[in-house]
């Protein structure tokens, strides 16, 4: 129980560090989210407003802050441990509701990929989520990006439920997808018309 609480807290606090703010100030001397349409402290705005290195370092750090708590937890616990589900979701929730930023954070997309990659060598969930993003970007094209992201997470959660056998991983994917979806549904970004086209 103490081990689980430690990794839950560590994961949440790790997620609460918003690297777009840190690298933006270090490399650009300013808040790269200020003046953006969505104000999201994530990888996309770090790239667009801060340039290549700001974006790349933000991406790597956001992936790592999700990866490490999950990967380290699995070095001491079995993937069948139901606590894994909550450890998977903790960094994503930390990114969305960061303690260090008055609970105003980002969407948790890069962090959620990091968490799912933390299941290595079992990276099926990360591949499912990536596949959904690719499918909704190239085959059944959903736009704008807001709706594409929402559809990708909902589809990935459904596919995971149908294909992954480990209960803790299925529940973790549901929690991750649920957290990101709630964040999307409660943000102000959805101001463009929903569009779907084939290929």
Secondary structure, 3 states (H helix, E strand, C coil): CHHHHHHHHHHHHHHCCCHHHHHHHHHHCCCCCCCCCCCCCCHHHHHHHHCHHHHHHHHHHHHHHHHHHHHHHHCCCCCCCCHHHHHHHHHHHHHHCCHHHCCCCCCCHHHHHHHHHCCCCCCHHHHHHHHHHHHHHHCEEEECHHHHHHHHHHHHHHHHHHHCCCHHHHHHHHHHHHHHHHHHHCCCCCCCCCEEEEC
